[in-house]
Amino acid sequence: ITMQSLLAILVFAVGVWAIVVACALLLYGSQMFTTGGLLLSLNLLVFTIVALCLSYLLGSLIKNRNAQSAAANTISLGMSFLCGVFVPQSLLGDSVLSIARFLPAYWFVKNNNDIASIATFTGNNLSPIVTGVLIQLAFAAALIAITFAITRQRRNKVPKARTAES
């Protein structure tokens, strides 16, 4: 059931990603068909998967809708401030960047910055981008593994048998 619902959410997330890419095509036209545009689209797809996995984990941990909303806002805004979404990574201090490296949004923003700064794409300058994509995918895999472990633990939890005294 967990896998089926996760796949259903993935279909929805890919649909939303496709709408965003279609809007980018309308706004930027042929620039989206360049190597940079395709890499930005790929980076966004991978981060969409990470966000999906994180939200699925939160949804499986927290059942109250208000608490889910509070947790999602806290985590998304916290990652945004720490990882360079609101403030360029170049302006963030070394200690903040050291902490941000442990968050998937850092790698998404870093990849976007790297892609934007590359004039000619070669194997050497694509290497950090591939690394960033793989790290994001590792975050997604870890989040899914944690979700599966939690749901399995909850499913295997045996309710305490009632005694005759209670």
KAVENZI-V262989 format. One record per residue. PHI is phi in degrees with one decimal (999 if undefined). Layout:
phi->PHI
phi->PHI
This chain:
phi->999
phi->-61.9
phi->-65.3
phi->-65.5
phi->-68.2
phi->-64.6
phi->-66.8
phi->-63.5
phi->-66.6
phi->-62.6
phi->-61.5
phi->-62.2
phi->-63.0
phi->-65.2
phi->-62.7
phi->-64.1
phi->-58.6
phi->-63.1
phi->-65.1
phi->-63.4
phi->-66.0
phi->-63.1
phi->-64.0
phi->-64.0
phi->-63.4
phi->-65.9
phi->-79.0
phi->-111.6
phi->56.7
phi->-66.5
phi->-61.2
phi->-73.8
phi->-95.2
phi->-82.4
phi->-59.4
phi->-61.9
phi->-63.7
phi->-67.5
phi->-66.8
phi->-63.3
phi->-64.3
phi->-63.4
phi->-60.6
phi->-65.4
phi->-61.8
phi->-64.2
phi->-68.4
phi->-60.8
phi->-65.6
phi->-62.0
phi->-62.7
phi->-60.4
phi->-64.2
phi->-65.3
phi->-68.0
phi->-66.4
phi->-61.9
phi->-61.1
phi->-64.7
phi->-80.6
phi->-84.5
phi->-115.2
phi->-95.4
phi->-77.1
phi->-60.6
phi->-65.6
phi->-67.6
phi->-61.3
phi->-62.4
phi->-63.8
phi->-65.5
phi->-63.0
phi->-64.9
phi->-63.4
phi->-68.2
phi->-67.3
phi->-68.9
phi->-60.3
phi->-64.7
phi->-63.4
phi->-68.8
phi->-74.9
phi->-100.7
phi->99.8
phi->-76.3
phi->-89.8
phi->-121.7
phi->-54.9
phi->-58.3
phi->-66.3
phi->-93.1
phi->-79.5
phi->-72.1
phi->-61.9
phi->-67.1
phi->-66.0
phi->-65.8
phi->-63.7
phi->-71.6
phi->-63.6
phi->-61.2
phi->-91.4
phi->-123.8
phi->-66.5
phi->-64.2
phi->-58.7
phi->-71.2
phi->-64.6
phi->-66.2
phi->-60.8
phi->-61.7
phi->-60.0
phi->-63.2
phi->-64.3
phi->-63.4
phi->-66.9
phi->-90.0
phi->-89.6
phi->-87.8
phi->-126.7
phi->-87.7
phi->-129.3
phi->-60.3
phi->-66.6
phi->-86.7
phi->-84.8
phi->-57.1
phi->-65.5
phi->-70.7
phi->-61.8
phi->-59.9
phi->-62.0
phi->-65.5
phi->-64.7
phi->-65.4
phi->-61.7
phi->-64.5
phi->-65.3
phi->-59.8
phi->-61.1
phi->-63.3
phi->-65.3
phi->-64.1
phi->-67.4
phi->-62.4
phi->-63.9
phi->-60.6
phi->-62.5
phi->-63.2
phi->-66.3
phi->-66.9
phi->-65.5
phi->-63.0
phi->-66.3
phi->-70.0
phi->-82.7
phi->-66.8
phi->-92.3
phi->-66.5
phi->-65.7
phi->-73.8
phi->-79.1
phi->-92.5
phi->-66.5
phi->-75.4
phi->-94.8
